[in-house]
Amino acid sequence: MDQHTHEEEWRNGICDHVCGGSFEVCITAWCCNCFMFGRVDQRLEKFPETNRDEFSLFSSGCFILGISNYVALQWIPVWLKRKELRNKFGIQGNGCTDCLVSYFCHPCSIAQMETELKDRAATAPTGLGEKSAPVGYAQQESATMDYRAVA
């Protein structure tokens, strides 16, 4: 597990960018939370892999949340996974906040983790030690432009 100081904030707030940014993530987190939790578990394990073909619908995370749903303790694995994600990326927060979010709205917490992992994978360092540009942003060139008229 990576050890970071807790200096960063969540890139995607619990309500602002999660369900507003992707209807698919939101509806899956609410209607099929076991599958979405399994996806989060796999994304975190294989970070920064983003190939959806590498993630299966049925995984150990899916099974764990399914059993937890059955006994009405679904917030516990969500709480633990949220804490793991926060520690891995040095995101501000604490166990109490993680527990409250996971208990009172575990689908929102699952959607937030999914969106966070997708965003972080899109901007993860490449193998050469450079950061890639965020999706939708153009990389800036360091060369200056030449404004001379072409004859």
N, C-alpha and C positions, 0 to 999 in steps of 0.2 A: 504494500500500500504506500502511495506517495505521501510524504510528510510535507505539508505546506503550512505557512502561517495563514490564518484566517483573515485575509485582507480583501478578497474579492466579494462582490455581491452576486446574487443570482442574476443571470442575464435575462431571465424570463420570470416575471413576478407570478405569484400564484393565480392572479386573475387577469392581469393586463395583457400579456402576450400569449398565454397558453391556449385558451380556447378561442380567443380572437384571431390567433394566427393560423390555426389549422383545425378545421372542422373535423377532419378524420381522426386526429389525435384526441380531441375532446370527446367525440361520440364513442370512440373505442374505449377510452378510459372510463366512461360512465356505463356503457352497456356490456363491455367485454373486458373488464378490468384485469382479469387473470391473464389474458393474452398480452395486454399492454404491459403489465408488470413483468411478464416473462421477457418481453422485448427489451424493457429497461435493464433487466438483469443481464441479458446477453450483450447489450450495447456497452454496459459498464465493464463487463468481463473482457470484451474484445476491443475496447476503446483503442484507437480512433476508427476502427473499421466501420464503414457506412453502407456496405453492400447488403441490401435487404435480403438477397438470396441466401446469405449466410445465417440468417436468423430464422428459426423455426417457430411455428405457432405454439407448439407444445414444448415446454422446457421445464427444468426443475423449478424455476421461479414461478411459472404458471401453476404448477402442481402445488407448490407451497402456499400461494395465495388462494388457490381453490379450496384447499383443506382449511385454511384460516377463515375463509368466508363461511364455510359450513359450520364452524363453531363460533362465529361472530367475533373473531379476533383478527380480522383482516388488516387492521391498522398496525399491528406489530411488525409484520415483515416490511410494510411500506415505511414505517418509522426507521427500521434498521437499514434499509436500502438508501433512504434519504440521508441518513447520517453517514453512510459509507461514501455516497456521492459527494457530500459536502466536504468530508475529510480528504478525499482524493484530489479535489480541485481547490481546496483552501477557501471555500465559500463561507462567508460570515453566517453565524447562527449558533444554536446550541441544541442539546438534546431535548430540552423542554419545548422549544419552538417546533422542532421536528415532530415531537410527539403530538402536540396540539393540532398541527396541520394534518398529520396522518390520521388522527382520530376523528376530527370533525369533518374532514373532506378528503378521504383517501383517493377518490378518483382525480381530484384536482392536483393532489400531490404527485400522483403517478404521471399525469399529463405534463406537469411542470418538469419532472425528471426526464421524461422522454424528449421534450422540447430542448431542455438544457443540454442533454447529451448530443442531440443532433446538431445544435449550434456549436458546441465545443468541438465536435468532430470535424465540422466544416472549416474551423479555424485552427485546427491542431497543427503543431509544428510538423514539417515534412521531415524526411529522413536526413536532410542536409542541415538541419538546425535552423532553418528559416521558417517564419510563419507564413502560411498561405493566406491569401486575401479572403475575407469573409465572402460567403456566397452573395452574388449580386453586386459586389464592389470591384472596381477595376484596380489592378495593381498599378502603383505609380512608378514611373521611370525616373531614375536619378539624373538622366542626361538633360541638358537644357535644350530649349527649342531654338532653332535658328530662324529668324524672321526676315532674312534677306530675300528680296524679290528674285524670282526665277525669270531669266530673260529668254 
